[in-house]
Amino acid sequence: MNIQHSQVAVMNPTIEISIAHSPDSDDAFMFYGLATNKIRVPGYKFSHTLSDIETLNRRAQDEAFYDVTAISFHAYPYLQKNYTLMGCGGSVGEGYGPMIVSMRPLEKQDLGRIKVAVPGTLTTAYLALKIYNPEIETEVVPFDQIIPEILSGKYDAGLIIHEGQLTYSSSGLYRVLDLGSWWRETTGLVLPLGGNAIRRSLGAESHKIISKALRDSIQHALDHREQALEYAMQFARDLDATMASRFVSMYVNERTLDYGADGRSAIRTLLDMGHQRGIIPIAPEVDFVD
């Protein structure tokens, strides 16, 4: 068995770290090393909870829930008092991202006349949509029900995230707007979608150790792609192996190991713009643990 050990001092007694992330193939891929004990950290034990991203966004406002949690970047200002961002584990759209899809062909200007189903008001997809056009009327629908609700005729259009970005056309839906593409055309930046936040009260030493463990887990998955993809497939809703591999490649890559200076700038730009336009009432104070 190929077991890697992060090079950290042995801690005694064992510190248990709770980790929460989405039940998606990309998150499963990056946490593969930790979840399967391919990556072990002496003195630390990691427990994993899976939940949809909007639920995690809400729970993270109460720091008692998880030590490390996946969040939408839109949610960060609401929990920045208790959490800081990790420098690894994020997902960004390199000219692609959440998109609005519809049952019939629509023009972008039609969006102001219809109601759009959205996956949650703390998702980055929602923030980007409101920056694009704050007048668009929305209604929250669980992310995995948006496409079925459009197909049922309840909504004319929906804002889709996760694997839906690859599967919508097979359902006969039309793309109206790709927010990742629009964001790049508007700002020249990648669209930062989600990252991992860590509880500030854990302290600098634990921050360093846990960050290294997550980075090691991501690197292990990238280095052992076939095995990590096989593990991630159990979370790949409606995707075959080829599509799951494509989806993982979109959101787990070198930027997942490190956002890069431009990636960090994109996070600050997105949140500052949201605050300046009155979408986010709290002034964002973005900082990172490396």
PLY file of the C-alpha trace (Angstrom):
ply
format ascii 1.0
element vertex 290
property float x
property float y
property float z
element edge 289
property int vertex1
property int vertex2
end_header
0.00 0.00 0.00
1.28 3.40 -0.99
1.04 5.42 2.22
2.50 8.90 2.49
3.17 10.65 5.77
3.14 14.40 6.14
6.37 15.47 7.83
5.04 16.84 11.11
5.90 16.33 14.72
4.00 13.63 16.59
1.27 15.14 18.74
-0.09 13.44 21.82
-2.94 13.01 22.48
-4.51 12.71 19.02
-6.23 15.85 17.78
-9.46 15.13 15.91
-10.21 17.46 13.01
-13.68 17.59 11.48
-13.78 18.23 7.74
-16.91 18.98 5.73
-17.24 19.15 1.98
-19.74 18.64 -0.82
-20.68 15.16 -2.07
-19.25 15.94 -5.48
-16.66 14.18 -7.59
-14.20 17.10 -7.54
-14.28 17.46 -3.74
-14.07 13.68 -3.33
-11.06 13.64 -5.66
-9.12 16.26 -3.69
-9.91 14.66 -0.32
-9.19 11.13 -1.59
-5.80 10.91 0.11
-7.11 11.94 3.52
-10.42 10.06 3.33
-8.72 6.76 2.46
-5.76 7.20 4.83
-3.28 7.38 1.99
-2.20 10.59 3.69
-1.69 10.30 7.43
-0.61 12.92 9.91
0.90 11.67 13.17
-1.12 13.00 16.10
-4.10 13.98 13.97
-7.28 12.15 13.05
-9.62 13.45 10.35
-13.37 12.84 10.21
-15.37 13.65 7.09
-18.93 14.96 6.70
-20.60 15.40 3.32
-23.31 18.00 2.75
-24.50 20.29 -0.03
-22.60 23.56 -0.32
-25.43 25.92 0.68
-25.94 23.95 3.90
-22.20 24.18 4.59
-22.29 27.92 3.90
-25.01 28.32 6.53
-23.43 26.03 9.09
-20.03 27.74 8.81
-21.56 30.87 10.31
-21.53 28.86 13.53
-17.86 27.92 14.01
-18.78 25.03 16.31
-19.80 22.90 13.35
-16.55 22.00 11.56
-12.84 22.68 11.88
-12.37 22.72 8.10
-15.25 23.32 5.75
-15.81 23.80 2.06
-17.55 27.10 1.41
-18.64 29.27 -1.46
-16.45 32.37 -1.61
-19.62 34.47 -1.45
-20.18 33.14 2.08
-16.74 34.08 3.37
-17.47 37.63 4.64
-20.26 36.22 6.82
-17.89 33.85 8.63
-14.52 35.64 8.35
-14.53 36.44 12.07
-14.21 32.75 12.95
-12.61 31.27 9.83
-9.74 32.09 7.50
-9.24 30.76 3.97
-6.81 27.94 3.29
-4.32 28.60 0.52
-5.16 25.29 -1.16
-8.27 23.27 -1.98
-10.11 25.88 -4.01
-11.99 25.60 -7.27
-11.91 28.31 -9.92
-13.41 28.65 -13.35
-10.84 29.37 -16.05
-13.25 31.10 -18.39
-16.11 28.78 -17.44
-18.36 28.36 -14.44
-21.97 28.29 -13.24
-24.45 28.86 -16.03
-28.05 29.74 -16.66
-29.89 27.15 -18.73
-33.43 27.11 -20.02
-36.07 24.83 -21.52
-36.26 26.94 -24.69
-33.75 29.23 -26.39
-33.54 32.58 -24.59
-31.54 35.75 -25.07
-29.67 37.29 -22.15
-32.08 40.23 -22.11
-34.95 37.79 -21.49
-33.56 37.02 -18.02
-35.03 40.23 -16.61
-38.53 39.00 -17.43
-38.47 35.53 -15.89
-37.82 33.84 -12.54
-34.53 31.94 -12.29
-34.08 28.98 -9.93
-30.82 29.36 -7.97
-28.95 26.89 -5.73
-28.71 29.21 -2.70
-28.23 32.88 -1.93
-24.78 32.33 -0.39
-23.38 30.48 -3.39
-20.80 32.24 -5.54
-23.01 31.45 -8.53
-25.73 33.64 -7.01
-23.27 36.43 -6.24
-21.94 36.41 -9.81
-25.50 36.43 -11.16
-26.44 39.45 -9.03
-23.27 41.29 -10.08
-24.20 40.53 -13.69
-27.76 41.80 -13.27
-29.17 42.63 -9.81
-32.71 42.89 -11.22
-33.01 39.20 -12.10
-35.74 37.59 -10.01
-34.65 34.38 -8.29
-36.00 31.57 -6.16
-33.92 29.08 -4.17
-34.14 25.43 -5.23
-31.83 22.59 -4.08
-29.02 22.44 -6.62
-29.78 18.86 -7.71
-33.45 19.70 -8.30
-32.92 22.71 -10.57
-32.69 20.79 -13.84
-35.70 18.55 -12.99
-37.73 21.64 -12.01
-36.92 23.32 -15.34
-37.87 20.16 -17.21
-41.16 20.00 -15.29
-41.99 23.54 -16.44
-41.97 25.10 -12.97
-39.15 27.49 -13.94
-38.20 28.97 -17.27
-34.51 28.92 -16.36
-32.10 27.85 -13.66
-28.60 28.62 -12.42
-26.69 25.34 -12.40
-23.51 24.36 -10.57
-21.48 21.18 -10.10
-21.90 18.40 -12.67
-24.96 20.03 -14.20
-22.55 22.23 -16.15
-21.69 19.16 -18.23
-25.02 17.32 -18.28
-27.61 20.02 -19.05
-27.47 19.57 -22.84
-28.23 15.85 -22.55
-31.50 16.89 -20.89
-32.38 19.02 -23.91
-31.70 22.34 -22.16
-30.16 25.44 -23.70
-27.34 27.54 -22.32
-28.28 31.19 -21.89
-25.25 32.53 -20.03
-21.96 31.15 -18.73
-21.02 33.34 -15.78
-17.41 32.18 -15.81
-17.01 33.28 -19.41
-18.79 36.58 -18.72
-16.60 37.22 -15.66
-13.39 36.70 -17.61
-14.57 38.97 -20.42
-15.52 41.62 -17.85
-12.55 41.46 -15.47
-9.87 39.41 -17.20
-9.79 37.16 -14.13
-10.68 33.58 -13.29
-13.97 33.13 -11.43
-13.23 31.83 -7.90
-16.11 29.60 -6.90
-15.35 27.74 -3.69
-12.57 27.06 -1.26
-11.83 25.61 2.13
-12.00 27.61 5.33
-10.31 26.67 8.60
-11.29 27.68 12.11
-9.06 30.50 13.39
-9.16 29.19 16.96
-7.15 26.08 15.97
-4.02 28.22 16.00
-1.06 28.75 13.70
0.65 25.40 14.27
-2.47 23.36 13.50
-3.20 25.62 10.53
0.19 24.79 9.07
-0.12 21.04 9.68
-3.68 20.75 8.35
-2.91 22.88 5.30
0.03 20.63 4.44
-2.15 17.55 4.90
-4.78 18.88 2.49
-2.15 19.92 -0.05
-0.58 16.45 0.24
-4.03 14.90 -0.32
-4.59 16.96 -3.48
-1.12 16.15 -4.78
-1.62 12.44 -4.05
-4.84 12.46 -6.10
-3.15 14.25 -8.99
-0.25 11.79 -8.84
-2.57 8.76 -8.61
-5.31 10.02 -10.89
-6.80 6.66 -11.91
-7.30 5.46 -8.33
-8.57 8.85 -7.16
-11.04 9.01 -10.04
-12.29 5.53 -9.24
-12.96 6.70 -5.68
-14.57 9.96 -6.87
-16.92 8.15 -9.27
-19.19 7.15 -6.39
-20.03 10.86 -6.05
-20.27 11.64 -9.79
-23.99 12.27 -10.26
-25.11 11.33 -13.78
-21.55 11.31 -15.13
-19.78 8.46 -16.86
-16.07 7.95 -16.30
-15.06 10.19 -19.20
-17.29 13.06 -18.10
-16.24 12.68 -14.46
-12.60 12.91 -15.49
-13.36 16.05 -17.48
-15.26 17.61 -14.57
-12.48 16.84 -12.09
-9.91 18.32 -14.47
-11.93 21.52 -14.63
-11.90 22.06 -10.87
-8.95 20.09 -9.41
-5.65 21.13 -10.94
-2.57 23.20 -10.19
-4.74 26.05 -8.93
-6.21 23.69 -6.36
-2.72 23.30 -4.92
-2.25 27.08 -4.91
-4.56 29.82 -6.20
-1.66 31.88 -7.48
-1.41 35.65 -7.07
-4.02 36.27 -9.76
-6.37 33.72 -8.19
-6.15 35.43 -4.81
-6.67 38.78 -6.50
-9.78 37.37 -8.18
-11.23 36.35 -4.81
-10.71 39.83 -3.40
-12.06 41.49 -6.55
-15.22 39.35 -6.55
-15.99 40.01 -2.89
-15.11 43.70 -3.04
-17.37 44.13 -6.06
-20.18 42.33 -4.27
-19.77 44.63 -1.27
-19.53 47.81 -3.35
-22.75 46.92 -5.15
-24.62 46.26 -1.92
-25.01 42.51 -2.42
-22.70 41.70 0.52
-23.43 43.93 3.54
-20.19 43.06 5.36
-16.84 44.47 4.21
-14.73 41.46 3.20
-11.34 41.00 4.90
-9.69 38.19 2.97
-6.69 36.43 4.46
-5.11 33.05 3.84
-3.36 30.27 5.73
-0.51 28.68 3.75
0 1
1 2
2 3
3 4
4 5
5 6
6 7
7 8
8 9
9 10
10 11
11 12
12 13
13 14
14 15
15 16
16 17
17 18
18 19
19 20
20 21
21 22
22 23
23 24
24 25
25 26
26 27
27 28
28 29
29 30
30 31
31 32
32 33
33 34
34 35
35 36
36 37
37 38
38 39
39 40
40 41
41 42
42 43
43 44
44 45
45 46
46 47
47 48
48 49
49 50
50 51
51 52
52 53
53 54
54 55
55 56
56 57
57 58
58 59
59 60
60 61
61 62
62 63
63 64
64 65
65 66
66 67
67 68
68 69
69 70
70 71
71 72
72 73
73 74
74 75
75 76
76 77
77 78
78 79
79 80
80 81
81 82
82 83
83 84
84 85
85 86
86 87
87 88
88 89
89 90
90 91
91 92
92 93
93 94
94 95
95 96
96 97
97 98
98 99
99 100
100 101
101 102
102 103
103 104
104 105
105 106
106 107
107 108
108 109
109 110
110 111
111 112
112 113
113 114
114 115
115 116
116 117
117 118
118 119
119 120
120 121
121 122
122 123
123 124
124 125
125 126
126 127
127 128
128 129
129 130
130 131
131 132
132 133
133 134
134 135
135 136
136 137
137 138
138 139
139 140
140 141
141 142
142 143
143 144
144 145
145 146
146 147
147 148
148 149
149 150
150 151
151 152
152 153
153 154
154 155
155 156
156 157
157 158
158 159
159 160
160 161
161 162
162 163
163 164
164 165
165 166
166 167
167 168
168 169
169 170
170 171
171 172
172 173
173 174
174 175
175 176
176 177
177 178
178 179
179 180
180 181
181 182
182 183
183 184
184 185
185 186
186 187
187 188
188 189
189 190
190 191
191 192
192 193
193 194
194 195
195 196
196 197
197 198
198 199
199 200
200 201
201 202
202 203
203 204
204 205
205 206
206 207
207 208
208 209
209 210
210 211
211 212
212 213
213 214
214 215
215 216
216 217
217 218
218 219
219 220
220 221
221 222
222 223
223 224
224 225
225 226
226 227
227 228
228 229
229 230
230 231
231 232
232 233
233 234
234 235
235 236
236 237
237 238
238 239
239 240
240 241
241 242
242 243
243 244
244 245
245 246
246 247
247 248
248 249
249 250
250 251
251 252
252 253
253 254
254 255
255 256
256 257
257 258
258 259
259 260
260 261
261 262
262 263
263 264
264 265
265 266
266 267
267 268
268 269
269 270
270 271
271 272
272 273
273 274
274 275
275 276
276 277
277 278
278 279
279 280
280 281
281 282
282 283
283 284
284 285
285 286
286 287
287 288
288 289
